[in-house]
């Protein structure tokens, strides 16, 4: 982990596309601004964790779901049917 000290209105760069600014310092809070390309998602840690959990749930398949999917699909005609 890299730890940097920045003052108000100072910034750091990550690569060539991302810049992080110190926008406000008030009591024990620091407000930051992030400039990044639109194709790079930027999330607070708790939101990112929630997204990962939701993706994991969506990707998992329950046994009941697998059994029920057969009921939703039409039956294949047998080779004997014209």
N, C-alpha and C positions, 0 to 999 in steps of 0.2 A: 504494500500500500504506500502510495506517495502522499505525504501530508505537506500542504503549502499554506503559507500565510499570505493573505491578500487584504488590502484595505478597500474602503468604499470606492466604487467605480473602477477598481482594478479587475483584471480578468485572467483566465488561463485558457490555453488552447489544447484541444485533444485532436491530434492529427491535423489535417488541413481544413476540416469541415465543421468542427465543433468548437464553440467558444462559450465559456461560462463566466458570467459577470457577477460581482457582488453589487446588488442593487440597493440594499438597505441593511443597516445594523441597528437593532433596537433591543435594549435589554439583553436577554439571552437568546434572541432570535436573529438569524441571518436570512435575508431574502436574496435568492439568486435568480438570475436570468440565464436562459440557455438558448443559444443560437445554433440550430442544427438543421441539416437538410430535411425536407418533409418526409423523405423515405426512411429516416431513422427515427424509430419510436423513442419517446422520452416519457418515462413514468416515474412517479414516486414509488419508493420501495414497497409500500404496502399494497399499492395498486398492481404492481408487477407480480407480486406474490399471488395475489388473487387471480390474475390472468393465468399464471402457470397452473394453479389449482384447477381452474375451470377447464383449461385445455386438457389437463390430465384426466379429469372426469369425462370429458367429451370423447376422449380417445379410448377409454376403457369400455369394454363390452361385457354386459352381464350375461350369465347363462340363460336367464329368462328372456332377454331380448333376442338372443340367437334362436331360441325355440319359437318365439312368436313371429319371427321374420318369415319362417316357412309358411305360416298361415296367411301372410299378406301377399305372397308371390303366387301367381297363377301356376297351375300344374302344367307340366310339359306334356304334350300329347305323346302317346306311345308310338313306337315305330310302326306298329300295326295299323294305326289310324291312317286313312287316306289323306 
